[in-house]
Amino acid sequence: MATGSTVYDPWYASLLGLAETFRTSNPPNIRLCIHCLQSMFNFKPPPKIEARTHLQLGNILLAHTKNTDLARTHLEQAWTLSVSMPASDDVKFEAACVLAQMFQDQNQLQHARQILVKAVEISQQAPYWHCRLLFQLAQIHSIEKDFVTACQLLSAGAEFSATAHSEYTKLLFVLSKGMLYLIDKKTADVHTTLSTAGQMIETYNGPPVQKESLKVFFLVLQVCHYLMAGQVKSVKPALKNLQQIIQTITQLHTDEEHTSSNQVDMFHWLPIEHMCVLVYLVTVMHSMQAGYMDKAQKYTDKALMQIEKLKMLDAHPLLSQFQLMLLEHIIMCRLIMGNKTMAIQEIFQACHVCQQQPRLFSTHSAQIHTLLGLYAMSMNCMEAAEAQFKTAVKFSKAMELESFVHLNLAIVYLRTNRQGELVSILEKLEPEKLSTHSHSLKASSFYVRGLQAFFQARYSEAKRYLRETLKMANAEDLNRLTSCSLVLLGHIFLSLGNNTEALNMVTPAMQLAGKIPDVHVQLWASSLLKDLYRLCGDKVNEAEGFKMHTSFSQSLLKDHFQSSQLPEHGLIQWTEGPCPFHLNTTVGSSNML
């Protein structure tokens, strides 16, 4: 390696070579590698070599030891020595990036921001590093929820990339800005940014792998935009396109990835393997919302298997994020399908994923307590469900999640006949006033209103709300909401003595619930069917309805008992403090990680 000082070349090259030999030996001898690098300081090397050695030591200590304090000291020295040094861009800016990432991981965001602001100021003549630092600084601001500043930095990056003749990196900045608008619920800005990006991608003439990866980024944002709005039917063309493109991109040769001679083009949105997992994840999200539980289960299994393989090679934090989101969705599927035993074990597993990366507890605690609330509801533990939902609201940072929790809390109050609390919470859930862009949440709020009217025997009002639910659910293929609305309408018609109309509602509800499959709706529908057939004098179908109802009932009771016996069931009492991992002392009995 050239050092710029021939006097020091022999010893420097020898020690560096020796250090590399120890680092790459099988097994690696990191202690001796560090010892060789530290020995360089005994030779009083020139500032450039000293700075580079500090950087190497900082990187090795971070990667192979738990001595973060010493790693930080070396990285800070590398940064301080090189910051005003000419012709040392790689050392200077790599030290800034690694040090800032280290501070970010330790949640010392102010320190990370200070270093990156300084590095951005002095990196204008190093285009690759300037872009990389802008991305990193924008990420810090987005973590702090300062989306305005983050988007300004990404806009600056897009402009800089254009002057550096990199259409590819300009698109990465534009799409990243679209992603932040999506997170910040700036619907109009999302639409404008994605429209611009879509046109730019169509005319982009770069290497195929780059073009296809940009398409994947664009389509993932588009799909998430639709799903966040609860538009399950509208999203189908974009999702299908995304699934086709991910197959194309995995077939492209890896040697095509770096055909550009422009150094500013050397960025990746995500590795291709991570993109594949992400496409599985958005497919699961769609299947869950649309009410295709079997499909959601199939793709979750594939994605989790892929994550386990990738974690063996590199335990990237993003993989744990994907794993957690997949678990959150599959847990809801299990509850709908009447498998509470697996649901509570997987909630415990989700807590273990968060334990590996504590920052995930702060970003996902509201979701975990929501799932515990749904589980407690399914176990008829209404007091625990209420406590979990209230805890979820306390931790929630998203309006949509709060609305979802409040809808379920309203059902808890309905089932426990607590009219005062119910009226109070329903004021927040007026469908026309609901402060959400989510089509599915608004449709659900009509359903809960219909349920309340049914419980109070206000049947005409209940029918009006439920017809509105059906209209919205059918418009976007929200199958589970459709089946719930149909069976409730059937119950209303039965209560009114209109058996024919009741049968017209309950029969398709039963068929749809079977396709999902939603065991609770099947139980409800089969109960109504046996009563309807008895009233109609149809003995054969009455017997069949009775048989089905008994089968669903016994299956749910058996699962209910098994779940209540699990140590993880105790999680429903956890509302504060760290997760009680001591609940399960027999690792392996509960599908643990």
Secondary structure, DSSP 8 states (H G I E B T S, - for coil): ---S-GGGHHHHHHHHHHHHHHHHSSS--HHHHHHHHHHGGGG---HHHHHHHHHHHHHHHHHH-S-HHHHHHHHHHHHHHHTT-TT-HHHHHHHHHHHHHHHHHTT-HHHHHHHHHHHHHT-TT-HHHHHHHHHHHHHHHHHTT-HHHHHHHHHHHHHHHHHTT-HHHHHHHHHHHHHHHHHTT-HHHHHHHHHHHHHHHHH--S-HHHHHHHHHHHHHHHHHHHHHTT-TTTTHHHHHHHHHHHHHHHHS-GGGTT----GGG---SS-HHHHHHHHHHHHHHHHHHHT-HHHHHHHHHHHHHHHHHHHHH---HHHHHHHHHHHHHHHHHHHHTT-HHHHHHHHHHHHHHHHHSTHHHHHHHHHHHHHHHHHHHHTT-HHHHHHHHHHHHHH---HHHHHHHHHHHHHHHHHTT-HHHHHHHHGGG-TTT-----HHHHHHHHHHHHHHHHHTT-HHHHHHHHHHHHHHHHHTT-HHHHHHHHHHHHHHHHHTT-HHHHHHHHHHHHHHHHHTT-HHHHHHHHHHHHHHHHHHT-HHHHHHHHHHHHHHHHHHHHHHHHHHHSGGGGGGG--SSS--GGG--STTTT---
